Amino acid sequence: MSLPLTANHPNLSARRLDGVLDWAQMLTGVGLIAFMWAHMLLVGSVLLSPAIMNAIAEFFEASGMAQVGGPLIFVLFLAHFVLAARKIPFRLDNQRTIWEHAKLIHHTDTWLWVVQAASAMIILIMGAIHMWAVLSDLPIVALKCAETLQKNKWWLAFYLLLAPLVHVHLGIGLYRIAVKWGFAGRAERKGLKRFVDVLILVSVGISVLTLFRFWFMEA
């Protein structure tokens, strides 16, 4: 005869802990989504005028938000990865199994998870490099960004890969949060996917235009 679960039952405690960690993963993910869209718009202000971007950057520098906020975002970035890594298979045989299952069942949401997990591994490395490069060379000004890209073409290639990966990852993350936490039911999923697709295209478009604005800026 099975015993009823109690508050002290190890399985119940494990499920509660897993639920708390899921909440933490969701909240850190939402925080990073908000930050990245704000970051995209602030840096993308160079499309309107380098002076506007410089003024915004100067405000963050003068207020200390860049010096304090940058490391905090880096900690949030690492915390989110650690929380998400609980469900990412790192062993080759497990990865092969998930890949075979994804091909077998042809389920869109499963493929979205595969893309999100794969992009997370690349973003972890490239994002850390980006944050180190930026935070170790403050202040941020439009001319400095332009000179960095123009003097080393590898940085342009680096960001042309990183920017789309980040926004695809964010878009899928937003969709999966909405579905997992009940913000979008089955009836709303199709419309949500269309919205996320447009959001990704717009975000990638702004990011790429921003990079080429720096590339063609007179340094």
Residue pairs with C-beta under 8 A, 6 or more apart in sequence:
5 11
5 12
6 12
7 13
21 83
21 86
24 79
24 83
25 80
25 83
25 84
26 177
26 180
26 181
28 76
28 79
28 80
28 83
29 80
29 84
29 173
29 177
30 177
31 76
31 80
32 73
32 76
32 77
32 80
32 170
33 170
33 173
33 174
35 73
35 76
36 166
36 167
36 170
37 170
37 203
40 167
40 203
40 206
40 207
40 210
41 206
42 53
42 56
42 57
43 53
43 145
43 210
44 206
44 207
44 209
44 210
45 52
45 53
45 56
46 52
46 53
46 142
46 145
46 210
46 213
46 214
46 217
47 206
47 209
47 210
47 213
50 142
50 143
50 217
53 141
53 142
54 141
54 142
57 66
57 139
57 140
57 141
58 139
59 65
60 66
60 69
60 140
61 67
61 138
61 139
61 140
66 138
66 139
66 140
67 138
70 131
70 134
70 135
71 135
73 131
74 128
74 131
74 135
77 127
77 128
77 131
81 120
81 124
84 120
88 117
88 120
88 121
89 95
89 97
89 98
98 114
99 114
101 110
102 110
102 111
102 114
108 193
109 176
109 179
112 172
112 175
112 176
113 172
113 176
115 168
115 172
116 169
116 172
116 173
116 176
119 165
119 168
119 169
120 169
122 165
123 162
123 165
123 166
123 169
126 158
126 161
126 162
126 165
127 162
127 166
129 158
130 158
130 159
130 162
134 140
137 144
142 214
142 217
143 217
143 219
145 214
146 214
146 215
146 217
146 219
147 219
148 155
149 155
149 156
149 159
149 211
149 214
149 215
150 214
150 215
150 217
150 219
156 211
156 215
159 207
159 211
160 208
160 211
163 204
163 207
163 208
163 211
164 204
164 207
164 208
167 200
167 203
167 204
167 207
168 200
168 204
170 200
170 203
171 196
171 197
171 199
171 200
171 203
172 196
174 196
174 199
175 184
175 192
175 193
175 196
177 183
178 184
178 192
179 189
179 192
184 192
